Amino acid sequence: MTAKCVMVLGTSSGAGKSWLTTALCRWYARQGLKVAPFKAQNMSNNARVVASHNGLGEVGSAQYFQALAAKAEPDVRMNPLLLKPEADTHSQVVLLGEVNNELTNTPWRGRSEKVWPQIAASLDALRVENDVVVIEGAGSPAEINLMANDIVNLRVARHADARCLLVTDIDKGGAFAHLYGTWALLPPEDQARISGFVLNKFRGDASLLAPAPQMLQDLTGVPTVAVLPMWWQHGLPEEDGVFHYGPTLGTAVSSLSPEGVRSRTVAVIAYPRISNLDEFQPLKNVPGVRLLWARSPADLVGLQVSDWVILPGSKHTSSDLAWLRAQGLDAAIAKHAEQGGAVLGICGGLQMLGEALIDTHGIDGNAAGLGLLPVVTQFAADKTVQRTRAKFGELRGAWSALSGVQVSGYEIHHGQTQAHAAMAAAGQVAHEVMPGLSWQNDAGNVMGSYLHGLFEDPAVLHALFGAQTPTLETVFEGLADYLDQHMRREVLQGLLVSLRN
């Protein structure tokens, strides 16, 4: 094994592990090193389709973006275990890119030893192939109820002989207690791996922090190596949940056009099992677009005909559809469509827009759809996981600008959708505007598609908005520049010195 390993641990979820790992991947890649990211276990319904030993498989979106930041080909070994929550107490287990039903039905404490060999082998293989592996932990390493079965934090750090940064969200308050408490709960051999504390999301005068960093170092022997200012608009998608900064549910984030005009509101329905929400990040950067996360009919009040409602992907379509009805959002969406407003469903959202969900395999559940597209979805036992390049045919109405546009994206779905034959015979036709992937209603304002990543495709953004948004390369370079501004080069280089040397 040749690669040196740097690990980013956090005092909690949301402390900043994912974006800091991404920034480190690009920073080390800019030094001419061959870099790969790694996260042993990720729990997220945001997934991407990447290379695997069997062709293609799923990994968490965070590791996908980290691989791109590292200038590496995304690979399932970078996130060997992905847990996709389907309910508050149940997750689908994806091992090395493929759904594993046996592990899905195995209790968590019995699962860890079964998956550790594949996790260790994935990390070992990446170390052989690279100069640096930047590892992201999960949650906190100080979850003492989970330490005996740990496969994502301390066990990985030991196996990789990693030097670790411990990052905390100072904006939430109690940051020094979080850092000290986390360090204090670690075994001594793991305390020795903490090479630096990082205060993330700081607002205010950094000089007011003194003498706390020195006092913390006196207690632990660990220096505070960076104070990172709050940065709302770094451009990297959030790993979990709706975007935490700027908008909360029912509020919006928007950017003015050069003329100072907000031209369109895009309301994304934020149901509980929302998936792949990171694909909407580019909309935040389109001039004149106001992005709204909606969870009640009140959030859709005041929408104009020119505004859009998007039903995104869902990890459990039937339960999210039931939730949507319970909130009264079904009527609000139908009203917008009846008035000629644009409605778009992506993957699970497409399935919801149809007439019915038919599930004979116990995958997702049977349900009546919203009836806004004359299509029907039947769930198959096998999951479709693939990258896709396709071309829109002739579209009408609100989506006509996409006519003839060639797009790239990815598919992750059990459902198979087709036009409702009886409705088509009665004259209610679902126009197939992309073979097997996208359908549109007669009026042209309602469209559904299985293709994720539409708004990440520059051709789609240009056709719909005539605007250029920052590319991922711009984002990654900005993250690395940010580290250059706020972390000393000798600290970043020192993290590559093995503890065993």
C-alpha positions as a printed Julia matrix, in Angstrom:
501×3 Matrix{Float64}:
   0.0     0.0     0.0
   1.44    3.35   -1.02
  -1.26    5.94   -0.43
  -1.17    8.2     2.6
  -4.58    8.6     4.21
  -6.16   11.77    5.54
  -9.49   11.43    7.35
 -12.13   14.04    8.11
 -14.13   13.31   11.26
 -16.92   15.46   12.68
 -18.42   16.21   16.05
 -21.87   15.62   14.5
 -23.7    15.18   11.25
 -23.78   18.43    9.3
 -20.49   19.67   10.76
 -18.93   19.99    7.31
 -17.2    16.66    6.69
 -18.41   16.16    3.13
 -17.49   19.54    1.7
 -14.13   19.61    3.53
 -13.32   16.14    2.16
 -14.22   17.38   -1.32
 -12.01   20.45   -0.92
  -9.08   18.32    0.28
  -9.51   16.01   -2.71
  -9.08   18.9    -5.13
  -6.29   20.55   -3.09
  -4.15   17.41   -3.08
  -4.94   16.74   -6.74
  -3.66   20.25   -7.54
  -0.34   19.27   -5.99
   0.11   16.69   -8.74
  -0.88   13.73   -6.55
  -3.15   10.87   -7.58
  -6.09   11.11   -5.2
  -9.2     9.08   -4.39
 -12.01    9.67   -1.87
 -13.41    7.0     0.45
 -16.35    6.66    2.82
 -16.92    3.2     4.21
 -20.63    3.66    4.84
 -22.93    6.43    3.71
 -26.6     6.81    4.61
 -28.28    8.86    1.91
 -30.98    8.71   -0.72
 -28.79   10.86   -2.97
 -27.01    8.34   -5.2
 -25.15    8.3    -8.51
 -24.42    5.62  -11.08
 -20.7     4.84  -11.33
 -18.29    2.12  -12.44
 -18.25   -1.24  -10.64
 -16.67   -4.64  -11.19
 -19.99   -5.77  -12.68
 -20.31   -2.75  -14.94
 -22.3    -0.05  -13.09
 -23.53    0.44   -9.54
 -24.65    3.03   -6.98
 -22.63    5.21   -4.61
 -23.57    8.17   -2.45
 -23.58   11.43   -4.37
 -21.02   12.96   -1.99
 -18.41   10.39   -3.01
 -19.29   10.92   -6.67
 -18.56   14.64   -6.37
 -15.44   13.95   -4.27
 -14.11   11.67   -7.01
 -14.66   14.38   -9.62
 -12.91   16.86   -7.34
 -10.0    14.41   -7.06
  -9.93   14.13  -10.87
 -10.62   10.41  -10.48
 -13.13    8.1   -12.14
 -15.97    7.51   -9.65
 -16.0     3.9    -8.49
 -18.2     1.88   -6.12
 -15.14    1.08   -3.99
 -15.11    4.73   -2.91
 -18.36    4.09   -1.01
 -18.61    0.32   -0.59
 -21.68    0.43    1.68
 -24.64    2.7     0.92
 -27.74    2.72    3.1
 -30.83    4.19    1.42
 -33.56    4.97    4.01
 -37.0     3.71    3.03
 -38.62    4.36    6.42
 -37.56    5.75    9.79
 -36.47    2.28   10.92
 -35.5     0.59    7.67
 -32.9     1.11    4.94
 -32.08   -0.67    1.71
 -28.47   -1.9     1.77
 -26.33   -1.39   -1.33
 -23.0    -3.25   -1.15
 -20.35   -2.44   -3.75
 -22.99   -0.79   -5.9
 -25.64   -3.53   -5.81
 -28.73   -4.01   -3.66
 -28.16   -6.82   -1.16
 -31.44   -8.18    0.18
 -29.78  -10.44    2.74
 -27.95   -7.52    4.33
 -31.06   -5.35    4.07
 -32.84   -7.87    6.3
 -29.89   -8.3     8.7
 -29.93   -6.31   12.0
 -27.34   -3.52   12.04
 -25.19   -5.02   14.79
 -25.02   -8.3    12.91
 -24.24   -6.61    9.63
 -20.95   -4.9    10.42
 -18.72   -7.98   10.54
 -20.27   -9.29    7.33
 -19.41   -6.15    5.39
 -16.05   -5.21    6.94
 -14.0    -7.51    4.65
 -15.4    -5.76    1.55
 -14.88   -2.34    3.12
 -11.27   -3.1     4.04
 -10.56   -4.64    0.63
 -11.98   -1.58   -1.15
  -9.83    0.78    0.9
  -6.74   -1.38    0.42
  -7.25   -1.44   -3.34
  -7.6     2.34   -3.5
  -4.41    2.73   -1.47
  -2.51    0.57   -3.92
  -3.69    2.66   -6.86
  -3.25    6.17   -5.44
  -0.87    8.55   -3.68
  -3.5     9.94   -1.3
  -6.86    8.67   -0.1
  -9.06   11.3     1.57
 -11.5     9.53    3.89
 -14.78   10.89    5.22
 -16.2     9.66    8.5
 -19.88    9.5     9.38
 -21.78   11.27   12.14
 -19.41   11.36   15.1
 -16.61    8.94   16.06
 -17.62    9.34   19.71
 -20.93    7.47   19.5
 -19.94    5.16   22.34
 -23.02    2.98   21.89
 -21.82    2.1    18.38
 -18.06    1.84   18.86
 -18.02   -1.94   19.24
 -19.56   -2.3    15.77
 -17.87    0.67   14.12
 -17.03    0.22   10.44
 -16.92    3.83    9.27
 -14.91    5.95   11.73
 -12.23    4.71   14.13
 -11.88    1.23   12.67
 -11.26    2.76    9.24
  -8.78    5.29   10.67
  -6.77    2.52   12.31
  -6.83    0.31    9.23
  -5.66    3.2     7.05
  -3.16    4.62    9.59
  -4.88    7.93    8.9
  -4.15   11.34   10.33
  -7.48   12.94   11.18
  -9.03   16.38   11.25
 -11.97   16.87   13.62
 -14.4    19.48   12.32
 -17.25   21.15   14.2
 -20.04   23.58   13.3
 -19.34   26.64   15.43
 -22.48   28.37   14.14
 -24.58   25.99   16.28
 -22.81   27.01   19.48
 -20.88   24.87   21.96
 -18.09   24.17   19.49
 -15.25   23.9    22.0
 -17.28   21.56   24.2
 -18.12   19.47   21.13
 -14.46   19.21   20.17
 -13.24   18.44   23.68
 -16.06   16.0    24.43
 -15.53   14.09   21.2
 -11.77   13.87   21.75
 -12.21   12.85   25.41
 -14.5     9.94   24.54
 -11.97    8.41   22.14
  -9.53    5.7    23.25
  -5.99    7.1    23.74
  -4.64    5.47   20.58
  -7.38    7.18   18.57
  -6.92   10.52   20.32
  -3.36   10.42   18.97
  -4.72   10.33   15.42
  -6.43   13.73   15.76
  -3.94   16.09   14.12
  -6.05   19.22   14.16
  -9.36   20.79   15.12
 -11.32   22.76   12.5
 -13.92   25.39   13.41
 -16.36   25.54   10.5
 -19.09   28.1     9.62
 -17.65   30.91   11.74
 -19.28   34.34   11.62
 -17.72   37.36   13.27
 -14.33   38.51   14.51
 -11.95   35.53   14.79
  -9.81   37.37   17.34
 -12.66   36.97   19.83
 -12.06   33.21   19.9
  -8.93   33.64   22.01
  -7.92   32.21   24.41
 -10.18   29.18   23.77
  -8.1    27.49   21.0
  -4.97   27.6    23.17
  -6.89   26.39   26.22
  -8.27   23.51   24.16
  -4.77   22.65   22.95
  -3.49   22.7    26.54
  -6.19   20.18   27.47
  -5.8    17.87   24.47
  -2.45   18.55   22.81
  -4.35   19.16   19.56
  -4.03   22.53   17.78
  -6.89   24.36   16.09
  -5.55   24.4    12.53
  -8.3    26.37   10.79
 -11.18   28.75   11.4
 -13.33   28.56    8.29
 -15.7    31.51    7.73
 -19.34   30.85    6.94
 -19.67   30.3     3.21
 -23.25   30.05    1.96
 -22.62   29.85   -1.76
 -19.75   27.4    -2.24
 -21.85   25.68   -4.93
 -21.49   22.08   -3.74
 -24.78   20.2    -3.27
 -25.78   19.34    0.27
 -25.33   15.66    1.04
 -28.51   15.1     3.06
 -31.88   16.79    3.43
 -32.99   19.96    1.72
 -30.38   22.69    1.52
 -29.73   23.8     5.1
 -28.4    27.25    4.28
 -30.56   30.11    3.1
 -33.93   28.41    2.7
 -35.84   26.4     5.2
 -38.97   24.6     4.16
 -41.48   27.04    2.75
 -38.88   29.74    2.08
 -36.83   30.31   -1.02
 -33.39   31.17   -2.26
 -33.07   33.23   -5.41
 -30.53   35.03   -7.54
 -31.29   38.22   -9.43
 -30.85   38.4   -13.16
 -28.43   41.02  -14.5
 -31.46   43.31  -14.8
 -32.35   42.7   -11.14
 -35.44   40.65  -11.97
 -36.69   37.36  -10.52
 -38.33   35.76  -13.53
 -39.46   32.32  -12.31
 -40.21   30.41   -9.13
 -39.35   26.69   -9.14
 -41.15   24.89   -6.3
 -39.71   21.46   -5.46
 -42.01   19.25   -3.38
 -39.91   18.14   -0.38
 -41.59   14.91    0.7
 -40.06   12.82    3.51
 -38.33   10.22    1.3
 -37.07   12.7    -1.3
 -34.09   11.34   -3.23
 -31.41   12.79   -5.49
 -32.29   16.32   -4.47
 -28.7    17.35   -5.19
 -29.55   17.49   -8.89
 -31.41   20.76   -8.27
 -28.31   22.59   -6.98
 -27.68   24.23  -10.41
 -31.07   25.95  -10.26
 -29.86   27.94   -7.25
 -27.28   29.58   -9.47
 -29.46   30.46  -12.47
 -30.01   34.24  -12.61
 -33.61   35.18  -11.97
 -34.68   31.79  -10.57
 -36.26   31.52   -7.13
 -35.92   27.97   -5.75
 -38.57   27.0    -3.21
 -38.82   23.84   -1.06
 -42.51   23.16   -0.55
 -44.16   20.99    2.09
 -47.63   22.5     2.32
 -50.24   23.99   -0.04
 -49.48   27.4     1.45
 -45.99   27.2    -0.08
 -47.58   27.07   -3.56
 -49.95   29.99   -3.05
 -49.16   32.81   -5.44
 -47.46   30.72   -8.11
 -47.87   32.15  -11.6
 -48.55   30.17  -14.78
 -44.91   30.74  -15.75
 -43.71   29.1   -12.52
 -42.85   25.42  -12.19
 -43.73   22.69   -9.71
 -41.3    19.77   -9.59
 -42.02   16.38   -8.06
 -38.52   14.95   -7.47
 -37.36   11.37   -6.98
 -38.53    9.32   -4.02
 -37.05    6.32   -2.25
 -40.58    5.1    -1.47
 -43.01    6.5    -3.99
 -46.29    5.18   -2.56
 -45.64    6.45    0.97
 -44.5     9.85   -0.28
 -47.6     9.98   -2.46
 -49.75    9.26    0.59
 -47.93   11.99    2.52
 -48.47   14.43   -0.35
 -52.21   13.74   -0.27
 -52.36   14.06    3.51
 -50.89   17.57    3.24
 -53.37   18.59    0.55
 -50.57   19.12   -1.94
 -52.27   16.9    -4.51
 -55.04   19.47   -4.95
 -52.57   22.38   -5.03
 -50.47   20.69   -7.72
 -53.58   19.79   -9.74
 -54.8    23.39   -9.53
 -51.47   24.7   -10.83
 -51.61   22.23  -13.73
 -55.26   23.06  -14.52
 -54.33   26.75  -14.78
 -51.66   25.86  -17.33
 -48.71   25.95  -14.93
 -45.73   23.74  -15.69
 -45.34   20.51  -13.7
 -42.35   18.17  -13.96
 -41.98   14.76  -12.34
 -38.59   13.05  -12.14
 -38.38    9.28  -11.55
 -40.64    8.74   -8.51
 -42.25   12.07   -9.33
 -43.07   10.8   -12.83
 -44.68    7.7   -11.29
 -46.81    9.88   -8.97
 -48.09   11.96  -11.91
 -49.58    8.88  -13.59
 -52.84    6.99  -13.06
 -51.62    4.1   -10.93
 -48.7     2.34   -9.26
 -48.9    -1.45   -9.58
 -46.63   -3.51   -7.34
 -46.82   -7.3    -7.55
 -43.35   -7.85   -6.06
 -43.69   -5.95   -2.79
 -41.14   -3.36   -3.88
 -42.95   -0.1    -3.19
 -46.68   -0.61   -2.79
 -49.83   -0.11   -4.86
 -51.4     3.31   -5.11
 -53.58    5.54   -7.24
 -51.58    8.28   -8.94
 -52.37   11.98   -9.25
 -53.89   11.48  -12.7
 -52.0    14.32  -14.37
 -50.35   12.06  -16.97
 -52.15    9.17  -18.71
 -49.44    6.62  -17.85
 -49.25    3.65  -15.49
 -46.22    2.29  -13.61
 -45.53   -1.32  -12.73
 -42.68   -2.13  -10.35
 -40.21   -4.77  -11.5
 -38.18   -7.06   -9.25
 -34.91   -5.89  -10.84
 -33.64   -2.34  -10.46
 -32.56   -0.3   -13.47
 -29.19    1.33  -12.71
 -27.53    2.95  -15.69
 -26.08    6.04  -17.25
 -28.14    7.33  -20.12
 -27.63    9.64  -23.07
 -30.81   10.41  -24.99
 -32.48   13.05  -27.12
 -35.8    14.77  -26.61
 -38.25   14.54  -29.47
 -40.75   17.27  -30.28
 -42.25   18.82  -27.16
 -45.04   21.31  -26.82
 -46.1    24.0   -24.4
 -43.99   24.83  -21.35
 -41.25   22.35  -22.22
 -40.99   23.04  -25.95
 -37.54   24.61  -25.55
 -36.17   21.11  -24.91
 -37.22   19.83  -28.34
 -34.29   18.12  -30.02
 -31.93   18.65  -27.06
 -29.51   15.79  -26.4
 -28.96   15.19  -22.7
 -26.89   13.01  -20.37
 -28.09   11.69  -17.05
 -28.64    8.54  -15.01
 -31.44    6.16  -14.05
 -32.1     4.44  -10.72
 -35.59    2.89  -10.56
 -37.63   -0.29  -10.16
 -40.69    1.15  -11.88
 -41.42    0.6   -15.56
 -43.83    3.14  -17.05
 -45.95    3.07  -20.2
 -48.94    4.86  -21.68
 -52.3     3.88  -20.21
 -53.77    1.85  -23.07
 -57.45    2.36  -22.23
 -57.02    6.11  -21.8
 -55.1     6.32  -25.07
 -57.95    4.52  -26.83
 -60.33    7.1   -25.37
 -58.22    9.93  -26.73
 -56.16   10.84  -23.66
 -52.68   10.25  -25.01
 -49.37   10.28  -23.19
 -46.91   11.63  -25.74
 -43.62    9.73  -25.49
 -41.08   12.52  -25.99
 -38.07   10.39  -25.15
 -38.44    6.65  -25.85
 -39.09    4.74  -22.62
 -37.96    7.69  -20.52
 -40.18   10.78  -20.82
 -43.86   11.52  -21.43
 -45.93   14.7   -21.85
 -49.66   15.44  -21.64
 -51.76   16.84  -24.5
 -51.65   20.38  -23.14
 -47.87   20.26  -22.95
 -47.53   21.67  -19.44
 -47.08   18.36  -17.55
 -44.04   16.18  -18.23
 -42.47   13.22  -16.46
 -39.04   11.69  -16.97
 -36.94    8.87  -15.52
 -33.77   10.77  -16.35
 -32.01   12.22  -13.29
 -29.49   15.01  -13.75
 -31.37   17.09  -16.31
 -30.5    20.37  -14.6
 -26.86   19.37  -14.39
 -26.65   19.24  -18.18
 -25.48   22.59  -19.65
 -27.54   21.99  -22.8
 -30.74   21.74  -20.75
 -29.95   24.86  -18.71
 -29.15   26.81  -21.85
 -32.35   25.68  -23.59
 -34.6    26.47  -20.62
 -32.93   29.61  -19.26
 -30.44   30.79  -21.85
 -28.03   31.1   -18.94
 -24.66   29.79  -17.98
 -24.23   28.47  -14.45
 -20.94   27.76  -12.68
 -19.51   24.39  -13.68
 -18.46   21.75  -11.17
 -14.86   22.48  -12.1
 -15.39   26.08  -11.02
 -16.85   24.85   -7.73
 -13.99   22.42   -7.02
 -11.33   25.01   -7.79
 -13.12   27.46   -5.51
 -13.07   24.93   -2.66
  -9.33   24.38   -3.06
  -8.73   28.14   -3.21
 -10.72   28.46    0.03
  -8.37   25.99    1.76
  -5.38   27.94    0.48
  -6.86   31.05    2.09
  -7.77   29.55    5.45
  -5.44   26.58    6.12
  -1.67   26.73    6.2
   0.09   24.74    3.51
   2.35   23.07    6.06
  -0.72   21.75    7.88
  -2.15   20.23    4.71
   1.2    18.71    3.78
   1.79   17.5     7.33
  -1.36   15.41    7.19
   0.43   13.17    4.67
   3.11   12.16    7.17
   2.3     8.67    8.43
   1.89    8.23   12.17
   4.02    5.09   11.87
   7.02    6.98   10.48
